[in-house]
Amino acid sequence: MASFIYRSLSRSTFHCCGSRHSAVRTFALHRALCTDTDTHGAKPGPSIEEPTLTIDRSGLYQQGVHSHTKPGREFTSAMSKHLDAIIRFRGGPISVAEYMEEVLTNPTAGFYMNRDVFGVEGDFVTSPEISQMFGELIGVWSTCLWHQMGQPSQVALIELGPGRGTLMADLIRGTSKFDEFSRAVSLHLVECSPALRKLQAEKLQCVPCDKNPEQKRSKISGSAVNWYMDLSEVPRGDRLPLIIIAHEFYDALPVHQFQKTPRGWCEKLVDIGESPGEPFRFVLSPRPTTASRRYLTKRLSWATEEEKANLDHVEVCPLSFKYTSTIAKRISEDGGGALIIDYGDDGIIKDSLQAIRKHKFTPVLEDPGLADLSAHVDFRAIRHAATEAAAGRVAVYGPITQSKFLGMLGINFRLEALLNNATEEQAEALQLGYWRLVGEGPAPWVEDEKEELSQTGMGTQYKVLAVVDSSLSTPIGFEKS
């Protein structure tokens, strides 16, 4: 099947990505909403005059303002002011996870929410923007999985955090030659950023459907396109199978950080700094927190005694458990599979939270809202979460390196086909893109040290993991586990 797809792809031409603008990872996070309404819908009864109780507080201790607050503080961003207000209102520090969530997805000042931060003029570059080959080969994987599923007449193709929509655009463009697959697919994009939704619609060349102008379809493939805030909102049909793509989605989910102390596993928190030149600082909780007892305990239950003996720091991402559990349950009930691609490790993550601004690493607490925050993905935790949620009903493959995965999908053959029709400038871009997708370290032909970072291969840093219906055979790109 894969060889047939390669032959069809080889007849397509190279399309230049211009300056190879980057895609950004986004995600939809649940925010708790508090209401004063009666959840049971009971009608209010007749008005009853309640007795009044007055308390004399004059002799009680009056707590002052948060001790870290300094008059005349200057804020470098709207997010800095917002976080300062949250901490002062709470009367104490917030978790790293809450800090990360606010910085990235706050509706008014979040990093992803209201502006274009991508590309050479932005903050970072990801695989789909580096080369069209990446999205095309994810299309090969998706089409092969659809064949393994028995070529259902309808399938939901879901992408979590689609960025600019580049991966999905290359995927449906590359598979548009397979009419049956294109007719079967409907596109479902889980995206919380209004600015990114607009970019995705442009990239997918969305136009109104003839029969229902409110419904959008892609001119590239004719597929219907829908947007959602969260995976749980994607509609479910009568065993409507699904193919889920999560590329650089998990690394942007908020993490809790813990440190081993004589008092037990304490949580790292974010507090107001002690001087105007230090807006925020890390502090430790005085004792284990609820998050320590709940999330850390769960993660350590999956670790060996040897692993636990050598730990002094641990990073845990509860939302990765939640999303993986939801994905595994839906696959077990409706059929299909999911592909998760991200940078990380097959084991406990100790302390990986990082900030990137204008393609350079910056301090995590500096100028919040103006830099991207991300953390390495714990692939072993994802494996455990998937198997626990749907034991015996899903199979998990990987993680394997992105280099090995793309090699198994035939990236070498795709590169050769594209080079046959490329100009000299396009050939140079293709070869560099190939290296960045599957290579390791700086490209060997790059001599300018300033360009080494932007031309570094990501083939081994990124890992790939698949979760599929256990009734299916081993998906292409992986070996039988």
N, C-alpha and C positions, 0 to 999 in steps of 0.2 A: 504494500500500500504506500509506504513512504517513498519508494523509488518512483512510483507513478506520480506522486505529488511533486517530487524534485524535477521530473521531466517537464511537468506543466509550468513549474516556477521558472525553469531555465529559459522558457520562451518569453518571460516578462523582462522588462528593462529596468535599469538602475534609475532611481529617482533621487536627486540630490536633496539632502536635508538642509541645504543652505549653511547657516552657521551652526547647525546641529544644536538648536535650543534644547534646554533640558526639560525633562518632565519632573514633576514634584509629586511626592507621595502625600496623599491626603487620606483622611479617614473620617468616619462619622462616629462621634462619641455620645453615649447617652448622658443627658443631664437630668438630675433629679428635679422634679417639679413638685412644689408644695402647694396644696390648695386648701381653702377653708370650707369647701363644700362638703355636704354629706355624701359620702361615697355610696351609700345605699339608696340614695334618692328619696329619703323620707321627707314628708311634708312637715313644715314647722307646726308645732302645736300652739295652743293659745298662749298669749303672753303672760308670763308669771313674774311678778316682782321679786327679785332676789334680794336677800339681806346684804347689806354693805359691811365689809370688814376693812377697817383702817389700821395700818401698821405704822408705828412711830419708828423711823429708820435713823433718827438723829444720833443714836448711840452706836450704830453699826459701823463696821469698817468700810470706808469708801475707797474702792479701788481706783487708782489714778489711770492715766492713759498709759498705753504700752511703753515700757521703759526704754525701748530702743528708738522711739520716735525722736527726731531732732528737728527743731524749728529751722525753717529756711532751706529745706531739702530741695535740690534741683533734680529734675527727672529728664533722662535722655530720650525717653519715648513715652507714648501714651500707655503702653503696656507696663512700664516701670511704675507709673503713677497708680495704675489699676492694681497691680500686685501689692504695692505699699499699702493701699487702702484696704485690701482684703486681709492682710496680716494684722494691721492695726485694729480692724473691726473684730477679728477673731481673738485678739489679745494674745497671739502667739504664732509660732511658725506653721507653715503648711508643708505637706508632703512633696517630694520631688515629682511624684505623679501628677498632683494638682498643678504644680508650677508648669510642668511640661504641657499639660492639657490647655491651660490658659494661654500660654505663649503661642501655641500652634493654632488653636481653633476658636479662640474667643471671637464672637461674631463681629465685634467692631475693631479690635486691634490685633487679632491673631495673625501670625506670620503668613499663613496660607490663604486667608479669607478674602482679601479685597484688592490684591495687586498681583502683577506678573513679576515673579522673582526668579525667572528661569533663564537658562542659556548663558552665553558668553558674558552678557551684561548682568546676569543674575548671580545666583549663589552656588549652583552645583549642576552636574550633568549626570544623567542615568542612561542605562543601556539602550532603551528604545530610541533616544535622540542621537546616540552615537552612530547607529547604523540601522538601515531598514531591514537588514538580515535578521535582527533579533525578533522583531514583530512577526516577520514572515515565518520563522521557524516555530514560534509559539503557535502560529496558525497551522503548521504541519502537525504539531502535537495535538491540537484541538480536533483537527479533522480525523486523525487516526483514532483518537478516543471515541469520536462520534461513530466511526465504523465499528469499533469494538462493541459499542452499545447497541448495534443492530440497525444503524442508520434511522433513528426515530424521525418522524415527520415534523416534530417540533422539539426544539431544545433551547434552553435559556443560557445565553453566553453572558456571564456576569464578570465584571472587573471591579475589584475593590481598589479605590484610590487611583483613578485612571490618569492623573496628572493632566497633561495637555491633550490626551487622547491619541498620542502618537502610536503607542503599541497597538491599540485597537484598530486604528486606521490602517496600519501596515498589515495587521492580521486579516482583516476582511478584504483588503485589496489583494493580498496574496492568495486568498481562498476563493475569490469571486469567480474563478474559472470553474469551480465545482458547483454547478447550479443547484443540485439537490441539497448540498450543505447550506448554501446561501439562503435558499428558500426556507429551510428548517429553522434557521437561527433568528432569534430576537435578541437585541442588545440591551443589557441592563447595567447601568453605571452607578455605583455607590459613591456618591460625592457630596460633601457638605459645603463646599466653597462655591458661592455664586459666580465668582470671577473665573474659576476653573471650569465650571459647567459651560460658560459661554465659549471658552477656548476649545473645549471638547466638541461642542456643536459645530464650530467652524472647521475643526480638523476632520470631523466625520462628514462634513458637507451635508448637514442636516437641512431638510426642507419639510414643509407640512405635507401630510398625507392627503391624497385627493378626496377621499371619503370623509376624513375627520381631520380638519386643519389643525386641531389642537395636538394631535399625535404627530411626532416627528419620525422621519425615516432618513437613512443615510443614502445619498446618491451614489456612493461607492458600490454598495452591495444591494440596496433596496430594503435592507433590514430595518424593522421598527427599532427606535431608540427611546429608552426610558431612563429617568434619573430618580435616585432615591437617597435619603439621608442615611439609611442603615440597611444592612443585609436582611434584617427581619422584615423590611417593608417590601422586598421583592416578592411579587405574587407567586403562589403555588397553584399549579393546575392538577389535573388527575394524573398523578405520577409524571409530571413534567420534568424530564431529566435536565441536569444542569452541568455546565462546564464553568468552573470558577478560576479566574486568574488573579493572583495577588502578588504583584511585582512591586517591591519596595513599599509595601503597605505595613507590614508588621513592625518594621524598624521605627516607625513614627508613632506607635502606640505608647502611651505613658508607662513609665516604669517606677517601681518603688525600689529604693536602695537601702540595704541593711549592713550593719557593721557589728562584728563580734566584740563584746566588751566583757569586763568582769561582772557587769550587771545583767548579762545575757545579750541576745540579739536586739540591738537598738536600731531605730530607723533614722536615716539621714533626712533632715528637714531643711527647709529654706526659710530664713528669718531676715528681718531688716538689719542692715549693716550698722556698725557702731560709729561710723563717721560719714560725713557727707560724701567723701570720695569712695565709700564702699556701700553702694545702695543695698546690696543683698549679700548674705553669707550663708554657708552651710553650718548647721548645728546638729547635734545628736539628741534624740529623745532621752529623757532621764531613765527610762525603763522600756522594756518591750511594749510595742503598740498593738492595737487590734490588727493592723496590717501584718505585723511580725507574726502574730499567732495564727492568722488565717492564711495569708498568701505564702509566706516563707515556709511555714510548716508543710504546706502542700507540696511546694517545690522540693524541699529536702526529703520528702517521703519517696521521691523518685530517684534519689541519689544513693550511691553506694557508701558504705562506712568509710572507705578509703577517701572518696571525694569529700565527704563531710569533715574528715579529720584535718584536711589541709585548707579549709576555708576560713577567711577572715572578713571577706566582703561578698555579698550576693546581691544580684539585681534580678528582680522578678517583675514580669509583665502580666498582671491578671487579665487584661483585655485580650491578650493572645490566647489564654485558656478559653475565654468566652467565645471568641470568634471561631476558634478551631472546633470547639464543641458544637457550635451551630452548624458549621460546614459539614462536619462528620455526620451529624444526625440527618441533615437534609439529603446528603448523598445516600445514606443507608435507606432512607424512605422513598426517595424519588429517582435514584440512580444517577450515574455520571461520575464526575471526578473534579479535583481541584489541583492547581499547580501553584506552589508557593516559592517565590524566588526572592532572596534577600541576602544581605551580608550578615554573617553571624557564625556560630559554632555549634557543634553537636555535643553540647554539654553546658554546665552551669556558667552563666556570665557573671563576672565579678564586679567590674566597674567600667562601663563602656560609654556612658552618656557623653555626647559630644555636641558642639555647636559649630556650624559652618556658615561663614558669611563671605560673599565674594570669592568663593573657591578656596578660602583659607580657614583653618581652625581658629576659633576664638574662645575665650573663657565662657563657660556655660551660663554664668550669672551676669554677664556683661551685656548691656543694651538688649534686654529681653524684648522679643517681638520683631527684632531686626535681623535675627539669624535663625537658621534652621536648627532644630534639635532632633537627634535620633539616637538610637541605642542598638547594639548588636542583638540579633535574634537568637534565642535559645531553641534550636531545632529539636533537641531531645525532649524539651517540655512540650513542644507541639505534637511530637509523636505520641507521648503519653496522653495528652489531652484528647487526641483523636481516638485512640484505641479505648480509652475509658468511656468516652461518650457513646461509642457504637461498637462495642466489643464483638468481634466475629462478623460484623456486617460491613466493615470497611477494611481495606488493606492500605498500609502506609509504605511508601518506597522512598529511599534516600534518608538523609540528604547526601547528594553528590555535588561535586563542584560544577559551577556553571560551564567551565571549560569542557568537562567530560560530557555534560548534558548536550551542549550545542554540537559537540563533535559527533555524538551518537545520532543527532538529528540531521547531520550532513552539512554543516556550515562550510566545510572545505569545498564541497561540490557547488554550493550556492555562490561562494566567492568566485570560483573559477568561471561560472556562467555569467556573472555580472561583469567580470573583468573583460570578457570577450566583447562587450558592447560599450565599454567605458572610455571616456577621453582620458588623457594623461592626468588631468587634475582630479577627475572622478576616481581613477584607479588609485591614486595616492590616498584619497579619503577612504576608499573601501579597505585598503590594506591596513591603514591606521585603525579604522573602526574594528576590523577583524582582530587586530592585536589587543585592543582594549577590551573586547568581549571575552577572549579566550587566553590571552597572554598573562604573564606575571611580571610585575616590576615595569620600569621604563622601557619603551620600545627601543630595541638595540640600535636603530639607525638614528635616533634623536640625539643630537650632540649639545643642544642648548639646554643648560641646567634649569633655566627658568621654565622651559616647556615640559620638563620631565614629569612634573606632578600631573599636568593636564593630559599627558599621553600615557599614563600608567595603565598596565593591564589589570583587569579585575577578574580574571578567569578563575582564580582560586579563592579570592576573598568572598565571592558570592556563592551561595549554596542553593540547591534546588530540591524540593521535596514534593511528592505527590500523594494525595489521598483519593482513593477510588473505591467504587462499589466492589465488594469482595467477590462478586460473581464474575467480574471481568478478568481477563488475562493481564499479564504484566504490561503496563503502558510503555509506549515507545520512549527510548531514552534512558530507561532504567533496567536493572537486572533483577531477576527473581529474588525476593528476599527470603 
